Protein backbone atom coordinates (compact mmCIF):
# COMPACT_ATOMS: atom_id res chain seq x y z
CA UNK A 1 0.00 0.00 0.00
CA UNK A 2 1.25 3.51 -0.80
CA UNK A 3 0.81 6.85 0.89
CA UNK A 4 -2.22 7.66 3.00
CA UNK A 5 -3.46 11.26 2.80
CA UNK A 6 -5.64 12.46 5.68
CA UNK A 7 -7.63 15.19 3.92
CA UNK A 8 -9.68 17.93 5.51
CA UNK A 9 -11.42 21.12 4.54
CA UNK A 10 -9.90 24.21 6.17
CA UNK A 11 -11.45 25.38 9.45
CA UNK A 12 -14.16 28.07 9.52
CA UNK A 13 -13.04 31.28 7.84
CA UNK A 14 -14.22 34.87 7.45
CA UNK A 15 -15.43 34.43 3.86
CA UNK A 16 -17.71 31.55 4.88
CA UNK A 17 -19.27 33.50 7.74
CA UNK A 18 -19.79 36.54 5.51
CA UNK A 19 -21.29 34.49 2.67
CA UNK A 20 -18.70 35.68 0.14
CA UNK A 21 -18.28 33.56 -2.98
CA UNK A 22 -15.06 32.63 -4.74
CA UNK A 23 -11.55 31.36 -4.06
CA UNK A 24 -10.65 34.38 -1.87
CA UNK A 25 -7.03 33.47 -0.99
CA UNK A 26 -6.58 36.25 1.65
CA UNK A 27 -9.54 35.20 3.84
CA UNK A 28 -8.43 34.27 7.39
CA UNK A 29 -9.75 31.88 10.01
CA UNK A 30 -12.33 33.03 12.54
CA UNK A 31 -11.74 32.41 16.27
CA UNK A 32 -14.10 29.45 15.96
CA UNK A 33 -12.03 28.23 13.03
CA UNK A 34 -8.84 28.31 15.10
CA UNK A 35 -10.56 26.16 17.72
CA UNK A 36 -11.72 23.76 15.01
CA UNK A 37 -8.17 23.44 13.70
CA UNK A 38 -6.97 22.57 17.20
CA UNK A 39 -9.69 19.91 17.43
CA UNK A 40 -8.57 18.51 14.07
CA UNK A 41 -5.05 18.20 15.43
CA UNK A 42 -6.37 16.06 18.28
CA UNK A 43 -8.18 13.83 15.78
CA UNK A 44 -4.91 13.39 13.92
CA UNK A 45 -2.77 12.76 16.98
CA UNK A 46 -1.20 9.31 16.85
CA UNK A 47 -1.92 8.89 13.12
CA UNK A 48 1.76 9.13 12.22
CA UNK A 49 1.52 12.33 10.14
CA UNK A 50 5.00 13.25 8.89
CA UNK A 51 4.19 16.19 6.61
CA UNK A 52 1.27 18.54 6.00
CA UNK A 53 0.24 19.83 2.59
CA UNK A 54 -2.08 22.81 2.28
CA UNK A 55 -3.69 25.04 -0.27
CA UNK A 56 -1.76 28.29 -0.63
CA UNK A 57 -4.85 30.22 0.57
CA UNK A 58 -4.36 31.91 3.96
CA UNK A 59 -7.18 30.02 5.70
CA UNK A 60 -5.76 26.66 4.64
CA UNK A 61 -2.20 27.58 5.64
CA UNK A 62 -3.43 28.85 9.02
CA UNK A 63 -5.31 25.59 9.60
CA UNK A 64 -2.22 23.60 8.65
CA UNK A 65 0.04 25.69 10.90
CA UNK A 66 -2.15 25.11 13.96
CA UNK A 67 -2.20 21.37 13.29
CA UNK A 68 1.53 21.25 12.65
CA UNK A 69 2.35 23.04 15.87
CA UNK A 70 0.11 20.75 17.91
CA UNK A 71 1.54 17.58 16.35
CA UNK A 72 5.15 18.72 16.21
CA UNK A 73 5.25 18.36 12.42
CA UNK A 74 8.04 20.55 11.06
CA UNK A 75 7.25 20.44 7.37
CA UNK A 76 4.23 22.25 5.91
CA UNK A 77 4.11 22.49 2.11
CA UNK A 78 1.82 24.99 0.35
CA UNK A 79 0.43 23.83 -3.00
CA UNK A 80 -1.27 26.40 -5.21
CA UNK A 81 -2.98 23.56 -7.09
CA UNK A 82 -5.21 22.95 -4.05
CA UNK A 83 -6.87 26.39 -3.95
CA UNK A 84 -10.65 26.72 -4.16
CA UNK A 85 -12.40 26.85 -7.53
CA UNK A 86 -12.27 30.25 -9.21
CA UNK A 87 -15.39 32.09 -10.39
CA UNK A 88 -13.76 34.80 -12.47
CA UNK A 89 -15.33 38.26 -12.49
CA UNK A 90 -17.83 37.20 -9.78
CA UNK A 91 -15.06 36.61 -7.25
CA UNK A 92 -15.99 38.19 -3.91
CA UNK A 93 -19.72 38.44 -4.64
CA UNK A 94 -22.21 38.23 -1.76
CA UNK A 95 -25.17 37.70 -4.09
CA UNK A 96 -27.02 34.51 -3.07
CA UNK A 97 -27.65 33.84 -6.76
CA UNK A 98 -23.91 33.57 -7.36
CA UNK A 99 -23.52 31.04 -4.54
CA UNK A 100 -26.47 29.11 -5.96
CA UNK A 101 -24.89 29.09 -9.42
CA UNK A 102 -21.59 27.91 -7.92
CA UNK A 103 -23.38 25.00 -6.24
CA UNK A 104 -25.17 24.20 -9.51
CA UNK A 105 -21.90 24.10 -11.43
CA UNK A 106 -20.18 22.00 -8.77
CA UNK A 107 -23.05 19.51 -8.93
CA UNK A 108 -22.72 19.32 -12.70
CA UNK A 109 -19.05 18.37 -12.24
CA UNK A 110 -19.44 15.95 -9.35
CA UNK A 111 -22.72 14.20 -10.15
CA UNK A 112 -23.17 14.58 -13.91
CA UNK A 113 -19.53 14.61 -14.98
CA UNK A 114 -20.06 17.75 -17.07
CA UNK A 115 -16.62 19.23 -16.44
CA UNK A 116 -16.95 21.86 -19.16
CA UNK A 117 -19.32 23.95 -17.02
CA UNK A 118 -18.05 27.11 -15.26
CA UNK A 119 -19.32 29.97 -13.12
CA UNK A 120 -19.22 33.09 -15.32
CA UNK A 121 -15.68 33.32 -16.75
CA UNK A 122 -14.22 31.19 -13.97
CA UNK A 123 -12.55 27.79 -14.04
CA UNK A 124 -14.06 24.78 -15.73
CA UNK A 125 -14.24 21.45 -13.96
CA UNK A 126 -11.51 20.20 -16.28
CA UNK A 127 -9.14 22.86 -14.95
CA UNK A 128 -9.98 22.28 -11.28
CA UNK A 129 -9.78 18.49 -11.48
CA UNK A 130 -6.50 18.65 -13.42
CA UNK A 131 -4.75 20.79 -10.83
CA UNK A 132 -6.07 18.84 -7.84
CA UNK A 133 -5.02 15.60 -9.53
CA UNK A 134 -1.57 17.08 -10.14
CA UNK A 135 -1.27 17.94 -6.43
CA UNK A 136 -2.17 14.39 -5.38
CA UNK A 137 0.22 12.95 -7.96
CA UNK A 138 3.05 15.07 -6.59
CA UNK A 139 2.27 13.87 -3.07
CA UNK A 140 2.29 10.22 -4.16
CA UNK A 141 5.61 10.75 -5.92
CA UNK A 142 7.10 12.40 -2.82
CA UNK A 143 6.11 9.46 -0.59
CA UNK A 144 6.96 6.23 -2.42
CA UNK A 145 6.32 2.89 -0.75
CA UNK A 146 9.06 1.78 1.59
CA UNK A 147 9.50 -1.36 3.70
CA UNK A 148 9.29 0.57 6.98
CA UNK A 149 6.04 1.13 8.90
CA UNK A 150 4.89 3.41 11.67
CA UNK A 151 3.32 1.61 14.64
CA UNK A 152 0.67 4.28 15.22
CA UNK A 153 -0.60 4.58 11.66
CA UNK A 154 -4.28 3.93 11.03
CA UNK A 155 -6.69 3.42 8.17
CA UNK A 156 -10.42 4.10 7.96
CA UNK A 157 -12.66 1.07 7.66
CA UNK A 158 -15.48 1.49 5.11
CA UNK A 159 -18.18 0.92 7.72
CA UNK A 160 -16.86 3.50 10.17
CA UNK A 161 -17.61 7.19 10.40
CA UNK A 162 -14.65 9.13 9.11
CA UNK A 163 -14.20 11.33 12.15
CA UNK A 164 -12.11 8.42 13.46
CA UNK A 165 -8.79 7.98 11.60
CA UNK A 166 -9.41 4.24 11.72
CA UNK A 167 -7.80 0.96 12.67
CA UNK A 168 -4.09 0.04 12.68
CA UNK A 169 -2.66 -0.85 9.29
CA UNK A 170 0.57 -0.73 7.31
CA UNK A 171 1.25 2.26 5.05
CA UNK A 172 4.69 1.85 3.50
CA UNK A 173 4.46 5.24 1.79
CA UNK A 174 3.71 6.99 5.07
CA UNK A 175 0.89 9.20 6.27
CA UNK A 176 0.49 12.90 5.50
CA UNK A 177 -2.27 15.45 6.07
CA UNK A 178 -3.77 17.74 3.43
CA UNK A 179 -5.79 20.92 4.03
CA UNK A 180 -7.96 22.00 1.11
CA UNK A 181 -11.36 23.46 0.21
CA UNK A 182 -14.87 22.08 -0.07
CA UNK A 183 -15.36 22.70 -3.80
CA UNK A 184 -11.99 21.83 -5.28
CA UNK A 185 -11.47 18.79 -3.03
CA UNK A 186 -14.93 17.42 -3.80
CA UNK A 187 -14.49 17.96 -7.54
CA UNK A 188 -11.01 16.48 -7.62
CA UNK A 189 -11.77 13.44 -5.48
CA UNK A 190 -14.99 12.72 -7.36
CA UNK A 191 -12.79 11.95 -10.37
CA UNK A 192 -9.72 10.52 -8.62
CA UNK A 193 -11.83 8.14 -6.50
CA UNK A 194 -14.11 6.48 -9.04
CA UNK A 195 -17.77 6.25 -8.04
CA UNK A 196 -17.44 8.84 -5.29
CA UNK A 197 -19.29 11.77 -6.86
CA UNK A 198 -23.03 11.08 -6.75
CA UNK A 199 -22.64 9.08 -3.54
CA UNK A 200 -21.43 12.10 -1.56
CA UNK A 201 -23.40 14.90 -3.20
CA UNK A 202 -25.61 16.60 -0.62
CA UNK A 203 -23.07 15.85 2.13
CA UNK A 204 -20.63 18.79 1.86
CA UNK A 205 -17.33 18.49 3.66
CA UNK A 206 -17.56 19.98 7.16
CA UNK A 207 -14.82 22.22 8.45
CA UNK A 208 -11.66 20.55 9.74
CA UNK A 209 -12.78 16.91 9.89
CA UNK A 210 -10.09 14.52 8.53
CA UNK A 211 -10.84 11.57 6.25
CA UNK A 212 -8.44 9.14 4.56
CA UNK A 213 -7.63 8.99 0.86
CA UNK A 214 -5.17 6.24 -0.06
CA UNK A 215 -2.86 5.56 -3.00
CA UNK A 216 -2.24 1.87 -3.68
CA UNK A 217 0.34 2.45 -6.40
CA UNK A 218 -2.27 2.37 -9.16
CA UNK A 219 -5.29 4.41 -8.09
CA UNK A 220 -6.67 6.60 -5.31
CA UNK A 221 -9.33 5.24 -2.98
CA UNK A 222 -11.70 7.10 -0.67
CA UNK A 223 -13.47 4.63 1.59
CA UNK A 224 -15.43 7.15 3.63
CA UNK A 225 -16.68 10.74 3.73
CA UNK A 226 -17.00 12.95 6.85
CA UNK A 227 -20.55 14.17 6.29
CA UNK A 228 -21.92 10.65 5.85
CA UNK A 229 -22.65 8.56 8.93
CA UNK A 230 -21.31 5.59 7.00
CA UNK A 231 -20.67 4.69 3.39
CA UNK A 232 -23.73 4.21 1.26
C-alpha positions in Angstrom: 0.0 0.0 0.0 1.3 3.5 -0.8 0.8 6.8 0.9 -2.2 7.7 3.0 -3.5 11.3 2.8 -5.6 12.5 5.7 -7.6 15.2 3.9 -9.7 17.9 5.5 -11.4 21.1 4.5 -9.9 24.2 6.2 -11.5 25.4 9.4 -14.2 28.1 9.5 -13.0 31.3 7.8 -14.2 34.9 7.5 -15.4 34.4 3.9 -17.7 31.5 4.9 -19.3 33.5 7.7 -19.8 36.5 5.5 -21.3 34.5 2.7 -18.7 35.7 0.1 -18.3 33.6 -3.0 -15.1 32.6 -4.7 -11.5 31.4 -4.1 -10.6 34.4 -1.9 -7.0 33.5 -1.0 -6.6 36.3 1.6 -9.5 35.2 3.8 -8.4 34.3 7.4 -9.8 31.9 10.0 -12.3 33.0 12.5 -11.7 32.4 16.3 -14.1 29.5 16.0 -12.0 28.2 13.0 -8.8 28.3 15.1 -10.6 26.2 17.7 -11.7 23.8 15.0 -8.2 23.4 13.7 -7.0 22.6 17.2 -9.7 19.9 17.4 -8.6 18.5 14.1 -5.0 18.2 15.4 -6.4 16.1 18.3 -8.2 13.8 15.8 -4.9 13.4 13.9 -2.8 12.8 17.0 -1.2 9.3 16.8 -1.9 8.9 13.1 1.8 9.1 12.2 1.5 12.3 10.1 5.0 13.3 8.9 4.2 16.2 6.6 1.3 18.5 6.0 0.2 19.8 2.6 -2.1 22.8 2.3 -3.7 25.0 -0.3 -1.8 28.3 -0.6 -4.9 30.2 0.6 -4.4 31.9 4.0 -7.2 30.0 5.7 -5.8 26.7 4.6 -2.2 27.6 5.6 -3.4 28.9 9.0 -5.3 25.6 9.6 -2.2 23.6 8.6 0.0 25.7 10.9 -2.2 25.1 14.0 -2.2 21.4 13.3 1.5 21.2 12.6 2.4 23.0 15.9 0.1 20.8 17.9 1.5 17.6 16.3 5.2 18.7 16.2 5.2 18.4 12.4 8.0 20.5 11.1 7.3 20.4 7.4 4.2 22.2 5.9 4.1 22.5 2.1 1.8 25.0 0.4 0.4 23.8 -3.0 -1.3 26.4 -5.2 -3.0 23.6 -7.1 -5.2 22.9 -4.1 -6.9 26.4 -4.0 -10.7 26.7 -4.2 -12.4 26.8 -7.5 -12.3 30.2 -9.2 -15.4 32.1 -10.4 -13.8 34.8 -12.5 -15.3 38.3 -12.5 -17.8 37.2 -9.8 -15.1 36.6 -7.2 -16.0 38.2 -3.9 -19.7 38.4 -4.6 -22.2 38.2 -1.8 -25.2 37.7 -4.1 -27.0 34.5 -3.1 -27.7 33.8 -6.8 -23.9 33.6 -7.4 -23.5 31.0 -4.5 -26.5 29.1 -6.0 -24.9 29.1 -9.4 -21.6 27.9 -7.9 -23.4 25.0 -6.2 -25.2 24.2 -9.5 -21.9 24.1 -11.4 -20.2 22.0 -8.8 -23.0 19.5 -8.9 -22.7 19.3 -12.7 -19.1 18.4 -12.2 -19.4 16.0 -9.3 -22.7 14.2 -10.1 -23.2 14.6 -13.9 -19.5 14.6 -15.0 -20.1 17.7 -17.1 -16.6 19.2 -16.4 -17.0 21.9 -19.2 -19.3 24.0 -17.0 -18.1 27.1 -15.3 -19.3 30.0 -13.1 -19.2 33.1 -15.3 -15.7 33.3 -16.8 -14.2 31.2 -14.0 -12.5 27.8 -14.0 -14.1 24.8 -15.7 -14.2 21.5 -14.0 -11.5 20.2 -16.3 -9.1 22.9 -14.9 -10.0 22.3 -11.3 -9.8 18.5 -11.5 -6.5 18.6 -13.4 -4.8 20.8 -10.8 -6.1 18.8 -7.8 -5.0 15.6 -9.5 -1.6 17.1 -10.1 -1.3 17.9 -6.4 -2.2 14.4 -5.4 0.2 13.0 -8.0 3.1 15.1 -6.6 2.3 13.9 -3.1 2.3 10.2 -4.2 5.6 10.7 -5.9 7.1 12.4 -2.8 6.1 9.5 -0.6 7.0 6.2 -2.4 6.3 2.9 -0.8 9.1 1.8 1.6 9.5 -1.4 3.7 9.3 0.6 7.0 6.0 1.1 8.9 4.9 3.4 11.7 3.3 1.6 14.6 0.7 4.3 15.2 -0.6 4.6 11.7 -4.3 3.9 11.0 -6.7 3.4 8.2 -10.4 4.1 8.0 -12.7 1.1 7.7 -15.5 1.5 5.1 -18.2 0.9 7.7 -16.9 3.5 10.2 -17.6 7.2 10.4 -14.7 9.1 9.1 -14.2 11.3 12.2 -12.1 8.4 13.5 -8.8 8.0 11.6 -9.4 4.2 11.7 -7.8 1.0 12.7 -4.1 0.0 12.7 -2.7 -0.9 9.3 0.6 -0.7 7.3 1.2 2.3 5.1 4.7 1.8 3.5 4.5 5.2 1.8 3.7 7.0 5.1 0.9 9.2 6.3 0.5 12.9 5.5 -2.3 15.5 6.1 -3.8 17.7 3.4 -5.8 20.9 4.0 -8.0 22.0 1.1 -11.4 23.5 0.2 -14.9 22.1 -0.1 -15.4 22.7 -3.8 -12.0 21.8 -5.3 -11.5 18.8 -3.0 -14.9 17.4 -3.8 -14.5 18.0 -7.5 -11.0 16.5 -7.6 -11.8 13.4 -5.5 -15.0 12.7 -7.4 -12.8 12.0 -10.4 -9.7 10.5 -8.6 -11.8 8.1 -6.5 -14.1 6.5 -9.0 -17.8 6.2 -8.0 -17.4 8.8 -5.3 -19.3 11.8 -6.9 -23.0 11.1 -6.8 -22.6 9.1 -3.5 -21.4 12.1 -1.6 -23.4 14.9 -3.2 -25.6 16.6 -0.6 -23.1 15.8 2.1 -20.6 18.8 1.9 -17.3 18.5 3.7 -17.6 20.0 7.2 -14.8 22.2 8.4 -11.7 20.5 9.7 -12.8 16.9 9.9 -10.1 14.5 8.5 -10.8 11.6 6.3 -8.4 9.1 4.6 -7.6 9.0 0.9 -5.2 6.2 -0.1 -2.9 5.6 -3.0 -2.2 1.9 -3.7 0.3 2.5 -6.4 -2.3 2.4 -9.2 -5.3 4.4 -8.1 -6.7 6.6 -5.3 -9.3 5.2 -3.0 -11.7 7.1 -0.7 -13.5 4.6 1.6 -15.4 7.1 3.6 -16.7 10.7 3.7 -17.0 13.0 6.9 -20.6 14.2 6.3 -21.9 10.7 5.9 -22.7 8.6 8.9 -21.3 5.6 7.0 -20.7 4.7 3.4 -23.7 4.2 1.3 
